[in-house]
Amino acid sequence: MIPKTKNVNPATVTAESIAKSAVVAPAGVASYALGLGDDALILAQRLGEWIASAPELEEDVALANIALDLLGHARSLLTYAGSATGVTEDDLAYFRDEPEFTNRQIFEQPNGDFAQTIARQLVVSVYFAELYRALSGSADPTLAAIAAKASKEVDYHFDHSYQWLLRLGLGTELSHERMQRGLDAVWPFVDELFRADGAQADVAVDPARLRARFDSTVPPLIEEAGLTIPTVQPARGGGRQGVHSEALGPLLAEMQVLARAHPGAKW
């Protein structure tokens, strides 16, 4: 059973407010929050790689802002997850090794070119939008508040990727080719997003419930952009069980190097 706690105002929920509230996540809730937090954290790190490298200055800013939104989601979720064992968001972000991360594999994949990043953003923003909309009704008030706040932000993430999908798909022959290639590269990792993770039913969202809405939303957008829905073999997956692609290790090494070189440092 979820401990009875007061409702949490989505407008004020942050990692700091969660830490100060002294609410402790039950073990099952903590594990679920950790997986969601890892998804957001790893994608934020990937998007941060575009800063000063995007095709235009406006995209440096746009992708950085999306990354910061995701980092905010990750901080709240990891803080809540850590409350179960008395560790901090920084402990979870910087001092776990690769097999301890439980993000799904799509989030750790290399950015590729800009079109591939947009393809991934289209997929994950629709997934996040449906996930957080459903999770805002969770029996756990802290998870519900985090999801309600995040839901408003991922709506912008979707619009950004959708506009670029049209722009690239309906643009030049080269942009069309690259956008299709980006979708083809991302699509094997879509299936894992909707695989059950055994989380507590009244607290979590069954990912399989989100698939129908995803399938009724994303393929028509791809066709609207004059592109073809990829037909590919799904990747093995296993991210929630700590099974990752070769891409995650280098990402973690870059993300964690400063914290591990100076453990306990204050900034």
Steps between C-alpha positions, in 0.01 A plus 500: 500500500614858431542705818237768535659836423356836417459608140802661340464818296649433152591867463737485794644149477879502454788281610559742786136501615490120491818477706369750757163328531668190648250276318653156454415302189395138563745252346284414199428865429869587534599239244242630254602862553864403449428356156310809391768725645773313315307535172481878540855539629666307218298676230584839655869412482468394137318820399760708681754373250334717235585826675729698266460223239139535381429612141408851614530711812128484572525120513788519748260686727195285424673167561671636810163609639350158434800341669453726802132405524597133496771561757238656725280192462800278573597694812153472650466131417850406619458699821178316571655165408798568726280580798434127543865429582624837616709586194489823301430574136873560452586160649268336251614705201874497554594202711322206343666280241353410162315179605327695779331739258148397400422731209348352189746474216351759263611777732869406494535466122747740334349815357602422143430795274238763577225307320567190710475706818168643380375149424583390853341814645179441310475147636590575859301823528180319398589220741572742786184700431282190529696363795486815710138565415410156634744517792347826623218278629737281701402389851836637613455878541866587448523306175169651390627854565831441319309359202247784490777758488704307243195449277476873428864514393506198271216646295753758377757226436249326274415814304869573443573154361180492293580830328848378413363168376288689247776742413753226430263243352343746259818697435777416259582157364795482739301607808230247412758223465663587832169520683403157371840364596457647848164330547647171380783527756270580791212265428656173631500654850133606499362164606686496833319815615177302523624184670369430850740567784311335786434825686223534759168529317331777699815712499651445157375512144500176307708594192299263281197725556680783323575312179162541332505878541861513377411292195204723419710816536851450364453304173254758359751776578773311320275455197402869513870580461514282188705235677465126542431323829803276555460124500779366719580227747465634859822531698553255786449766766548427867583848621279472808703192598832680454570362152634778278653568163865592459394865477423545871849447642668797326202722580525418871877547498458854370207581728662364816867586460504826696291373792713186530824696477388728784257300717321711758598828335262794544439749223 
